[in-house]
């Protein structure tokens, strides 16, 4: 029997690896969020199973109505809890991703322009390009969601750039509040914002969410003389699964082409 054993890592090796790892509190938050989500699912699964048994045993209309009400109540609680836990999980995973990127040197500021967009305060196009390219290289499940403010050039011409800037602020706030905490929102160019969504949900679910965000009724009020006018804001969304593009230049080309098409309408 061969008694030779492979030597383990030295103390210095372990120290180097520890420096590259994200902090334990970030990992702990991610684990706690996942555990809480599992416990929540088990809790509601048990409660719904009990109601199902009671429905089978019910023998009159009144009892069925009571159980139907209880079922609706539990389903609403399940939806609320699931949404809350998803937000917690997204926040924890966003922290973890940031720590990993820092450890891997993906967010090194040397030689890169990380200045935020002066109008919205969001990360600007340069940061978006690097984030999207990194997601493509990593091969993680992700989407690029583009939101274009419709007819912004006409608004700027007719009502002035200050009105156009107001519209961009309104859309920026709406997108920031509508997207999940783990999503990254950027000012892409001109009338456009882009979000990087690293999600495991299906394409249909993401498309539904993007349509909902893009179809919101937004508006700004503009003072004209002694009166005012309310201008509606329309955003035109485009969702691109990163699995559908070969590289970043192709992705950027699709995003910019969509912006150009809307400007020529």
C-alpha positions in Angstrom: 0.0 0.0 0.0 1.4 3.4 -1.0 1.8 5.6 2.0 2.9 8.7 0.1 0.6 11.7 0.7 0.4 14.9 -1.3 1.5 17.8 0.7 -1.2 20.3 1.5 -0.9 24.0 0.9 1.6 25.9 3.0 0.7 28.6 5.5 1.7 31.3 3.0 -0.4 29.7 0.3 -3.4 29.7 2.5 -2.8 33.3 3.5 -2.7 34.4 -0.2 -5.9 32.5 -1.0 -7.6 34.0 2.0 -6.8 37.5 0.7 -8.4 36.6 -2.6 -11.6 35.4 -1.1 -14.6 37.6 -0.3 -15.2 38.5 3.4 -17.0 35.8 5.5 -19.8 38.2 6.4 -20.7 38.6 2.8 -20.8 34.9 2.3 -22.8 34.5 5.5 -25.4 36.9 4.2 -25.8 35.0 1.0 -26.2 31.7 2.9 -28.7 33.2 5.4 -30.8 34.6 2.5 -30.9 31.2 0.7 -31.7 29.4 4.0 -34.5 31.9 4.8 -35.9 31.4 1.3 -35.9 27.6 1.7 -37.6 27.8 5.1 -40.2 30.2 3.8 -41.1 27.8 0.9 -41.3 24.8 3.3 -43.5 26.7 5.7 -46.0 27.7 3.0 -45.9 24.3 1.4 -47.0 22.8 4.7 -49.8 25.3 5.2 -51.1 24.9 1.6 -51.0 21.1 2.1 -53.1 21.4 5.2 -55.7 23.6 3.3 -55.8 21.0 0.5 -56.6 18.3 3.0 -59.3 20.4 4.5 -60.9 21.2 1.1 -61.2 17.4 0.4 -62.9 17.0 3.8 -65.2 19.9 3.4 -68.9 19.0 3.0 -70.8 22.2 2.7 -70.6 25.5 0.7 -69.8 27.6 3.7 -66.8 25.6 4.7 -65.5 25.7 1.1 -65.8 29.5 1.1 -63.8 29.8 4.3 -61.1 27.6 2.9 -61.1 29.5 -0.4 -60.5 32.7 1.6 -57.7 31.1 3.6 -56.1 29.8 0.4 -56.2 33.2 -1.2 -54.7 34.7 2.0 -51.8 32.3 2.1 -51.1 32.6 -1.6 -50.8 36.4 -1.2 -48.5 36.0 1.8 -46.4 33.5 -0.2 -46.1 36.0 -3.0 -45.1 38.8 -0.6 -42.6 36.6 1.2 -41.1 35.3 -2.0 -40.6 38.8 -3.4 -39.0 39.9 -0.2 -36.7 37.0 0.0 -35.7 37.4 -3.6 -34.8 41.0 -2.9 -32.7 39.9 0.1 -31.0 37.2 -2.0 -30.3 39.7 -4.8 -28.7 42.1 -2.4 -26.6 39.4 -0.8 -25.4 38.1 -4.1 -24.7 41.6 -5.4 -22.3 42.1 -2.4 -20.8 38.7 -3.0 -20.3 39.5 -6.7 -18.6 42.8 -5.9 -16.3 41.1 -3.5 -15.3 38.5 -6.0 -14.7 41.0 -8.7 -12.5 43.0 -6.4 -10.6 39.9 -5.5 -10.1 39.0 -9.2 -9.1 42.5 -10.1 -12.1 43.0 -12.4 -12.8 46.4 -10.9 -9.3 47.8 -10.9 -9.5 51.5 -11.6 -6.0 51.7 -13.2 -6.3 52.9 -16.7 -10.1 53.0 -16.8 -12.6 55.8 -16.7 -15.0 55.2 -13.8 -16.4 58.8 -13.6 -20.2 58.6 -13.2 -22.7 60.2 -15.6 -22.9 63.9 -14.7 -26.7 64.1 -15.2 -28.0 61.0 -13.5 -25.1 60.0 -11.3 -25.2 56.4 -12.7 -22.2 54.5 -13.9 -21.5 55.7 -17.4 -21.1 53.7 -20.7 -17.5 52.8 -20.1 -18.5 50.9 -16.9 -21.4 49.3 -18.7 -19.2 48.1 -21.5 -16.7 46.5 -19.1 -19.5 44.9 -17.0 -21.3 43.5 -20.0 -18.0 42.2 -21.5 -17.2 40.5 -18.2 -20.6 38.8 -18.0 -20.2 37.5 -21.6 -16.7 36.2 -20.8 -18.0 34.5 -17.6 -20.8 32.8 -19.4 -23.2 33.4 -16.6 -27.0 33.6 -17.2 -27.5 37.3 -17.9 -29.5 39.8 -20.0 -28.9 43.3 -21.3 -32.0 45.4 -20.9 -32.0 48.6 -22.9 -34.5 51.4 -22.2 -34.7 54.3 -24.7 -36.6 57.5 -23.9 -38.8 58.0 -27.0 -38.6 61.2 -29.0 -36.2 62.8 -26.6 -34.5 64.8 -29.4 -37.9 66.3 -30.3 -38.6 67.3 -26.7 -35.2 68.9 -26.5 -35.9 70.9 -29.6 -39.3 72.0 -28.7 -39.2 72.5 -24.9 -35.4 72.8 -24.3 -32.8 70.5 -22.9 -33.8 71.2 -19.3 -37.1 69.4 -20.0 -35.3 66.5 -21.7 -33.0 66.3 -18.6 -36.1 66.2 -16.4 -37.4 63.3 -18.4 -34.1 61.4 -18.1 -34.2 61.9 -14.3 -37.8 60.6 -14.1 -36.9 57.5 -16.1 -33.7 56.9 -14.2 -35.6 57.0 -10.9 -38.3 54.7 -12.3 -35.8 52.1 -13.6 -33.8 52.2 -10.4 -36.9 51.5 -8.3 -38.4 48.9 -10.8 -35.4 46.7 -11.3 -34.2 44.2 -8.7 -31.5 45.3 -6.2 -29.0 42.9 -7.8 -29.3 44.4 -11.3 -26.8 47.1 -12.4 -28.2 50.2 -14.1 -26.0 52.4 -16.4 -26.5 55.5 -18.5 -25.6 54.1 -21.9 -25.8 57.1 -24.3 -28.1 60.0 -25.1 -31.7 58.9 -24.5 -30.8 55.3 -23.4 -30.2 53.4 -20.2 -28.9 49.8 -20.0 -29.2 47.4 -17.2 -27.2 44.2 -16.7 -29.5 41.5 -15.3 -27.7 38.4 -14.0 -30.7 36.3 -13.4 -31.7 32.6 -13.4 -35.4 33.3 -14.2 -36.7 32.2 -17.6 -36.6 34.5 -20.7 -40.4 34.7 -20.6 -40.4 36.0 -17.0 -37.7 38.5 -17.7 -39.5 39.7 -20.8 -42.7 40.2 -18.8 -40.8 42.2 -16.2 -39.1 44.4 -18.7 -42.4 45.1 -20.5 -44.0 46.0 -17.2 -41.2 48.5 -16.4 -41.2 49.9 -19.9 -45.0 50.4 -20.1 -45.3 52.5 -16.9 -47.2 55.9 -17.4 -44.6 58.5 -16.6 -44.8 62.3 -17.1 -43.2 65.6 -16.5 -44.8 69.0 -16.0 -43.4 72.0 -18.0 -44.0 75.6 -17.2 -44.9 77.6 -20.4 -45.6 81.2 -19.7 -48.2 81.5 -17.0 -49.4 78.0 -17.6 -48.1 74.5 -17.6 -48.3 71.4 -19.8 -48.0 67.7 -18.8 -45.8 65.7 -21.1 -46.0 61.9 -21.2 -42.8 59.9 -21.2 -42.6 56.7 -23.2 -39.7 54.3 -22.9 -39.0 51.7 -25.6 -37.3 48.5 -24.2 -35.1 45.9 -25.8 -34.0 42.7 -24.0 -31.0 40.8 -25.3 -30.1 37.5 -23.7 -26.3 37.4 -23.6 -26.4 33.8 -24.9 -27.7 35.2 -28.2 -24.5 37.2 -29.0 -21.0 35.9 -29.7 -19.0 38.8 -28.2 -19.3 42.3 -26.8 -19.0 44.3 -30.1 -22.0 42.4 -31.5 -24.0 43.2 -28.4 -23.0 46.9 -28.4 -23.9 47.0 -32.1 -27.4 45.6 -31.4 -28.0 48.1 -28.7 -26.8 51.1 -30.7 -28.7 50.0 -33.8 -32.0 49.9 -31.7 -31.3 53.4 -30.5 -30.7 54.6 -34.0 -33.9 53.0 -35.3 -36.0 54.8 -32.7 -34.3 58.1 -33.5 -35.3 57.8 -37.2 -39.0 57.0 -36.4 
